[in-house]
Amino acid sequence: MKVIMLGAPGAGKGTQAKMIADEYKIPHISTGDIFRANIKNGTELGKKAKTYMDKGELVPDELVVDLIMSRFAEDDCKNGYVLDGFPRTIPQAEALDAALAKNDDHVDVAIDIEVPDENIIRRMGGRRACTNCGATYHVVYNPPKVEGVCDVCGQKLILRDDDKPETVKNRLNVYHTQTQPLINYYKKKDILKTVDGTQDMNKVFADIKAVLG
Ligand code: AMP
């Protein structure tokens, strides 16, 4: 099963993608996480990506497409995957479709998690991410067991630079102009499913399971 998560930054794509990955035993692939791991390890790719990410802009398509194609070549992708944060532009979606078509394959479903901008801005300020393993939390909606400490690895939680209010506004603009057109792209292909992302995260997941079957 090949699933794409759509929705604004902060709509809950990452949280839901992890739940889908656990339930359906497919890998969760987040381009944002891959970039952050590269930044942490000081790679050339990480250095290039950081200049865009810190401003809330998108990393250029060529860099993202090359990165994701090499990830798909790994063994765990044989039975599908859930993509979180890719594609984010029409050229990326077309590159994905073209790569899959080479093997007579296609995306099965694109899930759009709908959340109004006002809710997003309120949510993002409460987001916390682990400096070590990248796990994400929310101070109100999904708090860690111990404040400021990652449940998974015990390291410190921070407000990411790209979750700071001024960057969030820019990310939302970027989302509306560059990523939202994907909703129509997948609607036309008749594989778009929309869920209400303002609900409790377990209810959102129940709606997603109903869609995925
Ligand atoms: P995310 O964690 O998915 O919100 O991604 C964080 C940042 O990484 C984004 O704001 C972009 O700068 C960059 N990024 C992640 N995925 C992509 C993508 N598919 N295309 C371009 N930039 C991306």
Residues whose N, C-alpha, C, O or C-beta is under 5 A from the ligand:
A	BS01	AMP	P9 T31 G32 D33 Y52 M53 G56 E57 L58 V59 V64 D84 G85 F86 P87 R88
